[in-house]
Amino acid sequence: MSDTATEIGALRRIGEVVWEIPAEARTDMRVPARVFADRELLDEIAGDRSLEQLQNVATLPGICEAALAMPDVHQGYGFPVGGVAATEPPDGVVSPGGVGYDINCGVRLLALPLTAAELGGRTERLVHEISRRVPAGAGRGGSLEMAGAAFDRVLTAGSSALLAERGIGNGKDVERTESSGCLPGADPAAVSERARRRGADQLGTLGSGNHFLEIQRVAEILDVAAATAFGLRAGQVTALIHSGSRGFGHQVCTDHVRLMDAALSRHRISLPDRQLACAPLSSPEGRGYLAAMAAAANFAFANRATLAHRVRESIARTLGPRTARETDQVYDVAHNVAKLERHHGRMLCVHRKGATRAFPPGAAEIPDAYRTVGQPVFIPGSMGTSSFVLAGREGAMELSFGTTCHGAGRRMSRTSARRRITGAELRRRLEAQGIVVRCPSNRGLAEEAPFAYKEVERVVAIVERAGLAARVARLVPLGVVKG
């Protein structure tokens, strides 16, 4: 019997859409491994090593309650993507694999002051202008180069530094960003010179892979009160930005995985997979990683702030300066971070990899404007499918350390997707649906084909049934810029 079959056989249902592999399933597991899914999604999840990886996460020193997998879970580096783990200081560990290489990959939603009907035939012009102003693709640099003390200020203060020094964004943008666009404890000295060189020209760049910038229409309002608080209405045009820390964050992860791997024996840590390289939160390696990870997260907040600035510039050029000025940020949420938060009466380090915070109404960390309805949550689909705006619910605090999923989740490798369709054919199909496409790479386009992902509606339904978040609005694509 295969390992995957063994893992599926060990799963027991403990809630309507919650499944568990008990800690007794393996002698090295410290806590259970839990999955949010229905039976159909479990069959898709069983197609890769994500359940095995989740059990590996359950072996980490200091892990609390359970290793968790969101319904979009799929195989990743060390941790599965869609994995969540909370560890307790001082001896609990932090693992770069629990954050990922694209530190603070995240999503920012902008709401334009016009409807799709009012946008009319100008969609193509707008998408083209965005693609002209936003560098997309692997290794592409932008026009906003940073160095020296100015670069350090971005790493320390995040998007606030760009607002203060370059006039990028506004005060409302900063307020409506997770952690106000700045993780505390960042230390530029914990970042290597190679990472600095890789990030020097990458602010305001989209990157490649699953990163995108999509112009959308609000197709459906599902919670009027929350949508009103978020500034969303039926038919409205929105812009969804998905990017992260680019090569800068990748290098930070690479550097600290190497340092932690070399220190495992000194900390007497034994792991089932070296990709889980980790160190106690109180150790020099643990503290150094948290300081560098926070710097990369702040870089990513600044990157999305710059991308939003480029979108507003594009709006001003195609739709007029007033429309640009009245384009408001709804929220910006991080996907790949480890944060110190208080849960269940304890201060914990919550690893969210391919998972997003989903705090409920009343949480102190939510901007005042959203305090009564809950934190905005964004679950994008894939090109040609719907994306969803949700609001965090109390179930997330009870079941998942205030967390929900971050997207539909891959069900097919990039290689398999390319075997099924060419980029040129996918482009034709999307354009036949009325979706404007700008992508410099047909190969990259094919890798992100909609059929390579799980059905976002099913994933969102699991989130809602579990009580982690509730749907507020459904968005559909009008145009997309891909790397």
N, C-alpha and C positions, 0 to 999 in steps of 0.2 A: 504494500500500500504506500502511495506517495505521501510525502510530508504534508502537502496541501490537503489531501484527503483526511489525514489524521487530524489536522487542525480543524477542518470543518466538522468532523465527527465529535471533537471535544467541545464544540460550541453548544451552549445551552441558552434558552431564551429566558431572560430575567425581566423583560418589560415588553410593551407592545412592539417597539422597534429597537430594543436593546438586547444584544447577545453577549455572552461571556465565555471565555476560556478560563477555567479556574486556575488559580496559582498552582494547584496540585498537578496540573497537566505536565509540568516539567520541574525537575528538582531545583533548577536555578532561578525560577520565577519567584520574585518577592511579593508580587501583587497580581491580581487577575488582569487579563487583557479583554477589553470591552469594545464592541463594535455597534455603531448606530446604523441599522440597515433593515430592509425587509428581505424576504427569501430570494427574490429575484436579484437584488443588488448583491447579496451574499454570493450567488453563483458567479457574478462578474468579478467580485473581489477575489474569489478563489482562483482566478486565472493567472495571478502572479504571486510574488513572495511576500505580499504585504502583511498577511496574518502571521507568518513566521517572523517577520521583522517586528511586528507589534509585540509578540512574545519575547523577543530579544530585549525590547525596550523595558519590559516588565522585570528585567533582571538588574536594572541600574541601581547602584547604591543610593539610598535615601528617597526612592520613588514612593509617592503617597497614593493610597486608595486604589488606583488602577491605571494601566496604560490604555489610552483611548484612541479610537479610530473613528473619524467622521465618515458620513456616507459616501464622500467622494474619494475615499482612501485608495491609494495605489502605490506600487513599489517605488522606493526612493533610495537615497544614500543613507545607510544606517537606519534611521527612522523611516517609516513609510510617509509619503506625502499625505497629509490629512491626519497626521499623528499628533497627539497631545500627551504631555507628561508633566507632572508637577513634582518637584523634589524639594526637600526641606533643608535649609541651612542649619548648621555649618558644614555637616559632613555629606549631605546630599550633593550630587554632582550636577554640573552643567555640561552638556554635550553639544558641540557645534553641529553634529548630525541631526540634532533635534530642532535646529533652526534652519539649516540648509545653506547652500552656497549663495543663493540670491537673498542676502539678508534684507529683511523688510521689503521684499516684494509686496506690493499692496495695490489698492484700488482707490481712486479719487473720482467722485461724481460731481459734475457741474450741471447746473440747471439754467438753460437759456430762457430769456423772457419772451419767447414766441412759440407758436405751435408748428407742427410739421406742415400744416396747410399754409401757414404764413411763410415758412421757409421755401416751400414750393420747389421750383426748378433750380434753386441755388445750392442744393445739396452737393452736387458734383464740384462746384466751384469751391465750396467750403472745405470739403475733404481734400481736394487738390492743394489748396493753400496750406492746410495743416501738414500734409505730406511734404510740402516744400520747406516748411519751417522746422519740422521735427525730424532729425536724423533717425533713421530706423535701420536695423540690421546689426549683425555681429560686428563688434569692434568699431562701430561708427562713433565718431566724436562730434561734439557740438561747438558752438561759437562762444559759449560761456566758460572760459578756462579759468581755473582757480589755482593759486599757489601760495605757499608761505603762510603768513598769519591769517590772511583772508580765508584760505582753505581750512585752517584750524578752527576758525570761528564757525564755519559751516558744520564741521564735524562735532563741535561742542554744542552749538545752539540750534542746528537744523534749519527749518524753513524761516525762523525768525531772523536769522543772520542775513538771508537774502532780502527779506523785507526791509531791514534796517539799512543795508548797504547798497542794494541794487534796486530797491523799489519793486521787487517781484512779489506779487500777491497783495493781500491786505489783511487787516486785523481780524476780520471775520473768517478768512481762510485759516489763519493760525488757530483761532478758537475752535473751529469746526474740523480739527484734525486730531486723531488719536494722540493722547499725551501732549497736546498742543504742538505737535510736530517736533518734539525733542525728547529723547530718552535721557534720563539723568545718568551721571556717572561716566559719560564718554571721556576718553583720554586720547588725544591725538598721538601721544608718545607710545601708546600700545599698538600703533599701526605701523606696518613696515614701509620702507621707502618704495618698494615695488608696488604696494597697494596704492600709495599716493600717486605714483606715476600713472597707474592704470586709470585712476579716477579723475585725473587733472582736467580732462576735456569732456567728461561724460555727463555733466549736469545738463538736463534738458534733452536727453537722448532716450529713445524708446527701448533699444535692444532688440533681441530676436526671440526665438522660441515661442512661448505662449503669450508674450507681451503684445499689447494692442492698444489702440486708441480708437474708440468707436463712437460715432454719432448715432443717436438713438431717438426713438419716439416712445413716449409713455402710452402704452397700448391699453392699460387697464389699471384702475385704482381699486385696491382690495381693502384698504383701511383708510377711510376718509380723514379721520382725526390725525393719524400719524403722517399721512401724505401732506396734509395741510401744514403740519409742523415742519416737515422736511422741505416745504416749498415746491411740491410736485402736484401737477394737475394733468388730467387726461389730455392726450394729444401733444403735450409739451415736448420740446427738443431737449435732449440731454447729451452730455459728453462723458464717457466713461474711460478713465485712463488707468492702464495696468502696466506698471513697471516697478523697478526696484533699485538696488544699489550697484547694478551692472558689474563691471570688472573689479571695481573697488571692493565690493562685498565678497566677491568670489575669492579674491586674494586674501582677504582677512580670514575667511574660513579655511583656506588652504594652509595658511601660516599656522593657525592655532590648532588645527587637526594634527599637524606634524609635531607641534610642541607637546600636546597632550598625549599623543601616542608614545612619545619618548619617555613620558613621566608615569606611565601606567604602573610599571613594576614598583617604582618608588612609593606610589600611593597604595600598593597592594590591591590593585583592581584587576579582576579577571573578567573578560568579556566574551560572549559567544560570537561576536563579530567586531573586528578591529575598526570598522566604520563607525562604531559607537564610541570612539575615543572620547574620553571625558576626564574631568578632574573635580575634586571637591570644590564647592562654591567658595570656601574659605582659603583655598590654596593660592599660591602665586599664579599658577596657570589658570585657575578658575577666575580669579579677579582680573587677570590680564585679558582673558577672552571677553568677559562681560564689558570691560572698558572699550575694547576694540569693536565688539559687536554693536554697542550703543553708538559709537562713532559712525559705523556703516549704516545703521538704521537712520541716523540723523542725515546722512548723505542722501539716503533714499527719499526721506521726506522732502528734502530740498530739491531732489531730482523731479519728483512729481509736482512740486510747486512751480518749478521752471517749465515743465510740460504744460501745466495749466495756464501759465503766462503766455506760452506760445499759442495755445488754443484761443485765448482771448485776443491776441494780436491778429490771428487769422479771422476771428469773428469780426473784429473792427474793420479789417480790410474788405471783407466780403459782404458783411451785413450792417456795418456802420458802428462808430465809436460808442453810441449810446447803448446798443445791444450788448457790446462787450462789457461796458461798465455795469450793466444790470445782470450780467451772468454771474450767478452766485454759486459758491461751493456748498454742496449738501454735506459731505463728510469725506474723510480720508482714513482708511483703516489699513493696518499692517497685517501681513500674513505670516511672515517668517521672522519671529523674534522670541527671545526668552526674557520674561519680565518678572520682577519681584512684586507680588500681589498678595493681599490677605484673603484667604479663602478658608472657610470652616474654622475660623478662630486662629489660624496659623499663617505666618508669613512664608510663602512658598515661591519657588522659581518655576514659573509656568512656561514650558516650551510649547510653542505653537508653530508647527511646520505645515504649511499649506492649510492653515486653519486661522480663523479670525475671531477677535474678541466680539462678544455679544452680550453686553451688560444690560440689565433690565431697567425699567422705569425706577427712578429714585436713586440710582447709583451716582455717587458723588463725582465720578470721573466723566460723566456725560455733560456736554454743554448745556447751559441753562435752558436754551431754546427747545431742547429735546428731552428734558428731565422727566416730563410727565408721560412720554410715549415710548421711551427706550432708545438705546443707541442704534443709529443706522447701521445696517449690515448689507453688504453687497455680495450676491452670488451670481457671477457672470456665467452665461452658457458658453457657446462657441459660435463661430461665425455662422450666421444664418438661423440661429436659434434665439430664444428669449433669454433675458437676464432678469434677475429679481432684486428688488429692494425689500429688505425686511427690517424688523425692529427686534432687539434683544428681549428675551423673556426670562423670568425667574428660574425656569427649568435649567437654563444654562448654568446658573450659579450652583444649583443643587447637584447637577449631573456631570458637568464638563468643565469645571473651573472657569465659567463664564465664556464658553467657546462654542463656535459652530463652524461649519465648513466654509471653504473659500471659493468653490466653483463646482463644476459638474464632475471633474475628475476623469483622468484618462482611462480608457478601457482597451486601448490599442497602442502599441508602440509607434514611434515616428516612422520607423522603417516599414512597418506593416501598413501604415496609412499611405505611404508613398507607393506601395505596391498596388493599392486599391484605386488610386486616382492620381492624375498629374495636376500640377498647379494650374496649368492653363485651362484644363477642363473644369476644375473647381471654380476658377475665376469666372468662367462662362456661366456656370450654374448660379453663382451668387448674383451676378449681374442680371441674369434672367429673372431673379426674384426682386429686382430693383435695388440691390445693394451695391453701392459704389465701392470698389476695392482698389487700394493702393498698397502694393507690396513689392519690394525690389527683388524678391527671390521666389520663383515658382516652387522650388524645392521646399522652402520654409512654409509656403502657403499650403502645400499638400500635406505637410506634417500636422497641420492644425485643422484638418478637415472635420466638420461637425460629427461625422460618424465615428471619429477616433475617441470621442468623449461619451460618458454616460448621459442619460437623459436628464437634463437639468430639472425638469418638472418633478421627476421621481425623487431626485436628491432633495429638492426643496420640500417636498411633501414629508419626507422622513424627518427633516429638521423641525417642521411644524408639528408633526405628530408627537415628537419627543419633547416638545415644549421648550426647545432651545431658542427659537425665534419665530416670529409671525410675519407672514407676507404683507407688504404694504403696497407695492406696485410692480407691474410687469412691464419690461422695456423690450423693444424690438429694434434690430439694427436698420439704419438707413445707409450707413457708409462706414468703412473700416480701414484704418492704416495699420499694417502689420510689418514687423521686422523680418 
